[in-house]
Every structure is written in structure tokens, then in C-alpha cells.
Amino acid sequence: MSTEHEASPQRSSFELGTDGPRTVLVAVDGTQGAGRAMAYAAGLARRNRAHLVAVYVRKLPVAVAGDAYVAAASNAAQDDIEAELRAEMQGELSCWGVGAEFVVCSGDPVQALAEIAKRYRADAVVVGSSTRFLHRVLGSLSSGLIRKGQCPVTVVP
């Protein structure tokens, strides 16, 4: 009887790749659902030592019969939301110890988030669930991102 062990593949202590996401993208817009999505994404990023990218997509103002006042009011409201979101990120996320980045862009939310997820090589996208009835019938941000199929999408209720 031999006591020699069969040769087994050598294993190193370094593993290429990780078990969790390295970049987590979250859509924020100032709503309660987006706030819950941000908290979930921040926790996911903290637990996995991942980079968090929060994205605010500004909606392009719709010209209502050439009314410049309506467009200006829409821009002002979005400026306020953007400032609130920046302040929230600086305050809360620094306490949680999460490396985060805030990105602002304009356009169609589904297209913009898909492009940013691709640019940052996001491993996960987190969005809040829509509370609007028409979104449930006609499709929402989450269903649009899922159809794009770039990376896993988590919908936070």
C-alpha cells in the first residue's frame, strides 16, 4: 500500500474575479422608491466593497405651445432635485463608508441608464419600483432595463 498522494492541481491564494458586484449603479430621482433603492444599493456596495454610481437622469422639458416659462420652471425644479440628491449622497454615503460617484445626464431614462451602466461596466443595476398605474400597464424603467439585458436589474419595492 502506497502512502503517496496523487498530484492535485495547485491552488493559489489569489482568485481572479469576485463573488459579488464590483460596480453597482442605482437610479435616483428624489422619490421614495428611489430612496429605498439607494439605501439597498449602498448596502450592497458596502458589503461587497464595490463602487457605487448613483445616476440622476434629467427629463428634457417638453415645450408646451412654445411656453418658455414652463420649460424654465421644469429646469428649476430639476436643479433643486439634483442639489438635494448631491447633498444626500455627500452626507449619508460618507457615513456608510461607500465609495460613490454621482452622475447627471439628460434624456430617456432607460437609454441613459443602459449607456452609463455599459460605460462604467456595472455588474448590477438597482431601481425603485414604479407606483404609477400606467407604468405597470405600459412598462416601467425596470422592465426597459431588463429588456436591454446588459446586467442584472434589482427592483426595490
N, C-alpha and C positions, 0 to 999 in steps of 0.2 A: 504494500500500500504506500502510495507516494504522498508526501506532505506538501508538494509544490502546488502553488496556486496558479490557476490559469491566468494568462495575461489578460488584463481588462483595460479598456480604454482609459487613458489618463484624464483626470478631470482637474481643471484649474479652478482657482477660487474666483476668477473673473468670468462674468456671464455677459455676453453681448445681448443687449435688449433688456427690457424690463417687463414686469408682470402688469404694470398699470400704465396709465397715460402719462406722457411727458409734457404735453401741452393741452390744456383744457380751454375751450372757447365758450364763453357764455354771452347770450344776447340780453342786453339790458335796455329798458326804456322808461323806467320810473314807475311801472305798475307793480301791484302787489305780487302778482305771479312772477314777474321778472326779479323781484327782490328775493323771493324764495329760491328761484333758480340760481341767483348769485350766491346765496348762502350755501346751497348744495355744492355748487361748482368750487367755491372757495374751500370747503371742507374736503372735497375730492382732491383738489390741488395740494392742500396741506398734507393730507395722508400719503399721497404718492410723491411728494416733493416735486411737484410739477409746476410749470409756469402757467399762470392764469392770464388769459386775454379776454377782457370784457369789451364788447362791441356795442356801440350805440349807432343805430342807423337812422339818420335824419330823413324824414319824408320830404320829398320835393313838394313845395307848395303848389296847389292847384289854383290856377288863375280863374277866379270867378268873375266872368264878364269883364275882364281887364281891371279888376279892383286891386290896386297896388296896396291898399290898406290891409286887406285880408291876408295877402302874402307877407306883408311886414309883421302883422300880428302873429302869424304862424311861425315865422322865423324867430321872433322874440320868445315865444313860448318854448320852442325847441332849444334856444340858447339857455333858458332857465333850467330846463330838464338836464341839459348837458352839464351845466355848472353844478347842479345838485349831485349828479352821478359821480363827477370827478371828486367832489368833497367827500362823498360817501366812501369811495374807494380809498382815498388817502387816509381817512380816519379809521375805518373798520379793518381793512385788509392789513394795514401795518401792524395792528394788534394781534392778528392771527398768524403772522409770520409767513405770509404768502407773497412770493414774487409775482407782481401783477403789472399789467400794461392796459391802458385804456385807449381804445381806437374809436375814432369817429369817422363815419363816411355817410354818403347820401345815396339814395336810390331805392330800388326794390329790396326789401329786407332779405328775402330768400336768396336772391342772386348775390347781394353784397356779403352776406354771411358765408355762403359757399365759397366765394372768392377769397375771403380773408382766411377761412379755415384751410384752404389749399395753400395760400401764401405762407401761413405760419406752421403748416404741416400739423394741424391739430389732430390729436388722437381721439378726442371726444368733444361733442358739442352739447351744451346744456341750454334748454329754453324752458320758459314757463308755459303752462297750458293756457290756451285761449279761453276766455269766458264769454266771448261773443257768439251768439247763435249762428250768424252767417258763416263764421269760421268753421264751425262744426259741420255745417252743411256743404259749403263750397271749398273748404280746405284751409288750413292754417299754416303758420310759419313752420311748425314742426313737421307737418306732412310734406311740405315743399322741400324741406331739408332732407327728409328721409328719401324722397324720390330722387334727389341729386345723388345719393349714395356715396358720398365722399368718405364719411367716417360715422361711427355710432352716434346716435342722437338720443339724449335722455330728456324726457319731458317731465318736469316737476309740477305736480298738481298745486 
